[in-house]
Amino acid sequence: MITTRALRRTITFAAAIVLACTAVAEPRDTAIRVDLRSDQTWMEYLGQVLNPSPTQSNQFGYLTFLRGIDDIFSSPSVRDASTARFTFVNETTTLSVVNQGPLRIVTREGTTTIYLQTTPSDFAYLDSFRVGVPIQTSHLRHVVVINTTSNAFTTYFENEVTDVTPVDFDGTTLSLGRVGDVFKTTVLGQIPSPVPPNGWIAGFATGVVRPANRGQPIEHQ
């Protein structure tokens, strides 16, 4: 015969099992917001440059690293533009050109758009890098320092994010920063001979820690 006390213990134990199972079954928060407010590297990329006129320059390519994302390519064995899942296009206008000895300094402004790619990209077609879903847009200013003897160059970008569109990425809601975030990019490049393209480039971007955030813990979302 089961006593009242034993029955209560059985019910309590069963309830604990139900609660434990419920806790395990609860879906986890799958949202990822790439943090641009720390000074960590958050993206790396490869690309090319095409200058359609003396006052215009387009830089485009694909991301080879995006913090928080493991499957940056659709194929684990083929890692190039055709399998890249994130691409970018910079559209810039030349503001000034200054020469000093073998060095040439070119200053430009424009926009950067990062895309979640929906089809394979191909460097033979600039537009193939922007057929995806735009997930981040930013205003840029950059300075290119060209060694006209070696045709090597370095470019320094500063971008301010003007639009962020969260997207579904493999069942995860992905956001690249927030509107108003600032990031800086360093790019190394080489001008081939002959052209086009007008340059091969590789670079990485880091976020900017604003004074209001210094010394404060980074919010993880």
NORJO-V590729 format. One record per pair of residues at least 24 apart in sequence whose ideal C-beta (glycine too) atoms are under 10 Angstrom apart, sorted by the first residue. I is the first residue (numbers start at 1). J is the second residue. If there is no record, write none. Layout:
i=I j=J
i=I j=J
//
This chain:
i=29 j=172
i=29 j=173
i=29 j=221
i=30 j=168
i=30 j=169
i=30 j=170
i=30 j=171
i=30 j=172
i=30 j=173
i=30 j=174
i=31 j=166
i=31 j=172
i=31 j=173
i=31 j=174
i=31 j=175
i=31 j=221
i=32 j=66
i=32 j=67
i=32 j=68
i=32 j=69
i=32 j=166
i=32 j=169
i=32 j=172
i=32 j=173
i=32 j=174
i=32 j=175
i=32 j=176
i=32 j=220
i=32 j=221
i=33 j=68
i=33 j=164
i=33 j=166
i=33 j=173
i=33 j=174
i=33 j=175
i=33 j=176
i=33 j=177
i=33 j=178
i=33 j=219
i=33 j=220
i=33 j=221
i=34 j=66
i=34 j=67
i=34 j=68
i=34 j=69
i=34 j=136
i=34 j=164
i=34 j=174
i=34 j=175
i=34 j=176
i=34 j=177
i=34 j=178
i=34 j=181
i=34 j=207
i=34 j=221
i=35 j=67
i=35 j=68
i=35 j=176
i=35 j=177
i=35 j=178
i=35 j=181
i=35 j=207
i=35 j=218
i=35 j=219
i=35 j=220
i=35 j=221
i=36 j=67
i=36 j=136
i=36 j=138
i=36 j=159
i=36 j=161
i=36 j=164
i=36 j=176
i=36 j=177
i=36 j=178
i=36 j=180
i=36 j=181
i=36 j=182
i=36 j=183
i=36 j=205
i=36 j=206
i=36 j=207
i=36 j=208
i=36 j=209
i=37 j=177
i=37 j=178
i=37 j=180
i=37 j=181
i=37 j=182
i=37 j=183
i=37 j=207
i=37 j=208
i=37 j=209
i=37 j=210
i=37 j=212
i=37 j=213
i=37 j=216
i=37 j=218
i=37 j=219
i=38 j=67
i=38 j=206
i=38 j=207
i=38 j=208
i=38 j=209
i=38 j=213
i=38 j=218
i=39 j=183
i=39 j=184
i=39 j=206
i=39 j=207
i=39 j=208
i=39 j=209
i=40 j=67
i=40 j=205
i=40 j=206
i=40 j=207
i=40 j=209
i=40 j=218
i=41 j=65
i=41 j=67
i=41 j=183
i=41 j=186
i=41 j=204
i=41 j=205
i=41 j=206
i=41 j=207
i=42 j=66
i=42 j=67
i=42 j=68
i=42 j=176
i=42 j=177
i=42 j=183
i=42 j=204
i=42 j=205
i=42 j=206
i=42 j=207
i=43 j=67
i=43 j=69
i=43 j=72
i=43 j=86
i=43 j=88
i=43 j=114
i=43 j=176
i=43 j=183
i=43 j=185
i=43 j=203
i=43 j=204
i=43 j=205
i=43 j=206
i=43 j=207
i=44 j=72
i=44 j=185
i=44 j=202
i=44 j=203
i=44 j=204
i=44 j=205
i=45 j=84
i=45 j=86
i=45 j=87
i=45 j=88
i=45 j=114
i=45 j=185
i=45 j=187
i=45 j=201
i=45 j=202
i=45 j=203
i=45 j=204
i=45 j=205
i=46 j=79
i=46 j=80
i=46 j=81
i=46 j=84
i=46 j=123
i=46 j=200
i=46 j=201
i=46 j=202
i=46 j=203
i=47 j=81
i=47 j=87
i=47 j=88
i=47 j=89
i=47 j=90
i=47 j=123
i=47 j=129
i=47 j=187
i=47 j=189
i=47 j=197
i=47 j=199
i=47 j=200
i=47 j=201
i=47 j=202
i=47 j=203
i=48 j=81
i=48 j=123
i=48 j=126
i=48 j=129
i=48 j=189
i=48 j=192
i=48 j=196
i=48 j=197
i=48 j=198
i=48 j=199
i=48 j=200
i=48 j=201
i=49 j=90
i=49 j=92
i=49 j=144
i=49 j=153
i=49 j=155
i=49 j=187
i=49 j=189
i=49 j=191
i=49 j=192
i=49 j=195
i=49 j=196
i=49 j=197
i=49 j=198
i=49 j=199
i=49 j=200
i=49 j=201
i=50 j=123
i=50 j=126
i=50 j=195
i=50 j=196
i=50 j=197
i=50 j=198
i=50 j=199
i=51 j=92
i=51 j=94
i=51 j=195
i=51 j=196
i=51 j=197
i=51 j=198
i=51 j=199
i=52 j=126
i=52 j=196
i=52 j=198
i=53 j=93
i=53 j=94
i=54 j=94
i=54 j=97
i=55 j=92
i=55 j=93
i=55 j=94
i=55 j=95
i=55 j=97
i=55 j=108
i=56 j=91
i=56 j=92
i=56 j=93
i=56 j=94
i=56 j=108
i=56 j=110
i=57 j=90
i=57 j=91
i=57 j=92
i=57 j=93
i=57 j=94
i=57 j=106
i=57 j=108
i=57 j=110
i=57 j=142
i=57 j=144
i=57 j=198
i=57 j=199
i=58 j=89
i=58 j=90
i=58 j=91
i=58 j=92
i=58 j=110
i=58 j=126
i=58 j=129
i=58 j=197
i=58 j=198
i=59 j=88
i=59 j=89
i=59 j=90
i=59 j=91
i=59 j=92
i=59 j=108
i=59 j=110
i=59 j=112
i=59 j=126
i=59 j=140
i=59 j=142
i=59 j=155
i=59 j=157
i=59 j=187
i=59 j=189
i=59 j=197
i=59 j=198
i=59 j=199
i=59 j=201
i=59 j=203
i=60 j=87
i=60 j=88
i=60 j=89
i=60 j=90
i=60 j=91
i=60 j=113
i=60 j=121
i=60 j=123
i=60 j=125
i=60 j=126
i=60 j=127
i=60 j=128
i=60 j=129
i=60 j=130
i=60 j=197
i=60 j=201
i=61 j=87
i=61 j=88
i=61 j=89
i=61 j=90
i=61 j=121
i=61 j=123
i=61 j=129
i=61 j=200
i=61 j=201
i=61 j=202
i=61 j=203
i=62 j=86
i=62 j=87
i=62 j=88
i=62 j=115
i=62 j=117
i=62 j=121
i=62 j=123
i=62 j=129
i=63 j=87
i=63 j=88
i=63 j=114
i=63 j=115
i=63 j=117
i=63 j=205
i=64 j=202
i=64 j=204
i=65 j=204
i=65 j=205
i=66 j=114
i=66 j=169
i=66 j=174
i=66 j=176
i=67 j=176
i=67 j=205
i=67 j=207
i=68 j=172
i=68 j=174
i=69 j=169
i=69 j=170
i=69 j=172
i=69 j=174
i=70 j=170
i=71 j=169
i=71 j=170
i=74 j=117
i=74 j=120
i=80 j=120
i=80 j=121
i=80 j=122
i=80 j=123
i=81 j=117
i=81 j=120
i=81 j=121
i=81 j=122
i=81 j=123
i=81 j=124
i=81 j=128
i=81 j=129
i=82 j=117
i=82 j=119
i=82 j=120
i=82 j=121
i=82 j=122
i=82 j=123
i=82 j=128
i=83 j=117
i=83 j=120
i=83 j=121
i=84 j=115
i=84 j=117
i=84 j=120
i=84 j=121
i=84 j=129
i=84 j=132
i=85 j=115
i=85 j=116
i=85 j=117
i=85 j=118
i=85 j=132
i=85 j=169
i=85 j=170
i=86 j=114
i=86 j=115
i=86 j=116
i=86 j=117
i=86 j=132
i=86 j=135
i=86 j=136
i=86 j=169
i=86 j=174
i=86 j=176
i=87 j=113
i=87 j=114
i=87 j=115
i=87 j=116
i=87 j=117
i=87 j=121
i=87 j=128
i=87 j=129
i=87 j=130
i=87 j=131
i=87 j=132
i=88 j=112
i=88 j=113
i=88 j=114
i=88 j=115
i=88 j=129
i=88 j=130
i=88 j=136
i=88 j=205
i=89 j=113
i=89 j=114
i=89 j=115
i=89 j=126
i=89 j=127
i=89 j=129
i=89 j=130
i=89 j=134
i=90 j=138
i=90 j=140
i=90 j=142
i=90 j=155
i=90 j=157
i=90 j=159
i=90 j=185
i=90 j=187
i=90 j=201
i=91 j=130
i=91 j=140
i=92 j=140
i=92 j=141
i=92 j=142
i=92 j=144
i=92 j=157
i=94 j=144
i=95 j=141
i=95 j=143
i=96 j=143
i=97 j=144
i=97 j=146
i=99 j=146
i=99 j=148
i=100 j=145
i=101 j=147
i=101 j=148
i=101 j=149
i=102 j=146
i=102 j=147
i=102 j=148
i=102 j=149
i=102 j=150
i=103 j=145
i=103 j=146
i=103 j=147
i=103 j=148
i=103 j=149
i=103 j=153
i=104 j=144
i=104 j=145
i=104 j=146
i=104 j=147
i=104 j=148
i=104 j=153
i=105 j=143
i=105 j=144
i=105 j=145
i=105 j=146
i=106 j=142
i=106 j=143
i=106 j=144
i=106 j=145
i=106 j=146
i=106 j=153
i=106 j=155
i=107 j=141
i=107 j=142
i=107 j=143
i=107 j=144
i=108 j=140
i=108 j=141
i=108 j=142
i=108 j=143
i=108 j=144
i=108 j=155
i=108 j=157
i=109 j=139
i=109 j=140
i=109 j=141
i=109 j=142
i=110 j=138
i=110 j=139
i=110 j=140
i=110 j=141
i=110 j=142
i=111 j=137
i=111 j=138
i=111 j=139
i=111 j=140
i=111 j=159
i=111 j=162
i=111 j=163
i=112 j=136
i=112 j=137
i=112 j=138
i=112 j=139
i=112 j=140
i=112 j=142
i=112 j=157
i=112 j=159
i=112 j=160
i=112 j=161
i=112 j=162
i=112 j=183
i=112 j=185
i=112 j=205
i=113 j=137
i=113 j=138
i=113 j=163
i=114 j=138
i=114 j=161
i=114 j=164
i=114 j=176
i=115 j=167
i=116 j=165
i=116 j=167
i=116 j=168
i=116 j=169
i=116 j=174
i=116 j=176
i=123 j=197
i=123 j=200
i=126 j=197
i=132 j=167
i=133 j=165
i=133 j=167
i=133 j=168
i=133 j=169
i=134 j=163
i=134 j=164
i=134 j=165
i=134 j=167
i=135 j=163
i=135 j=164
i=135 j=165
i=135 j=166
i=135 j=167
i=135 j=169
i=135 j=174
i=135 j=175
i=135 j=176
i=136 j=161
i=136 j=162
i=136 j=163
i=136 j=164
i=136 j=165
i=136 j=167
i=136 j=175
i=136 j=176
i=136 j=177
i=136 j=178
i=136 j=179
i=136 j=181
i=136 j=183
i=137 j=161
i=137 j=162
i=137 j=163
i=137 j=164
i=137 j=165
i=137 j=176
i=137 j=179
i=138 j=162
i=138 j=163
i=138 j=164
i=138 j=176
i=138 j=177
i=138 j=179
i=138 j=181
i=138 j=182
i=138 j=183
i=140 j=183
i=140 j=185
i=142 j=184
i=142 j=185
i=142 j=187
i=144 j=187
i=144 j=189
i=144 j=199
i=146 j=189
i=146 j=191
i=146 j=199
i=147 j=191
i=148 j=191
i=150 j=190
i=150 j=191
i=151 j=189
i=151 j=190
i=151 j=191
i=151 j=192
i=151 j=193
i=151 j=195
i=151 j=199
i=152 j=188
i=152 j=189
i=152 j=190
i=152 j=191
i=152 j=199
i=153 j=187
i=153 j=188
i=153 j=189
i=153 j=190
i=153 j=191
i=153 j=199
i=153 j=201
i=154 j=186
i=154 j=187
i=154 j=188
i=154 j=189
i=154 j=203
i=155 j=185
i=155 j=186
i=155 j=187
i=155 j=188
i=155 j=189
i=155 j=199
i=155 j=201
i=155 j=203
i=156 j=184
i=156 j=185
i=156 j=186
i=156 j=187
i=156 j=203
i=157 j=183
i=157 j=184
i=157 j=185
i=157 j=186
i=157 j=187
i=157 j=203
i=157 j=205
i=158 j=182
i=158 j=183
i=158 j=184
i=158 j=185
i=158 j=208
i=159 j=183
i=159 j=184
i=159 j=185
i=159 j=205
i=159 j=208
i=160 j=208
i=173 j=221
i=175 j=221
i=177 j=207
i=178 j=221
i=180 j=210
i=181 j=207
i=181 j=208
i=181 j=210
i=182 j=207
i=182 j=208
i=182 j=209
i=182 j=210
i=183 j=207
i=183 j=208
i=184 j=208
//
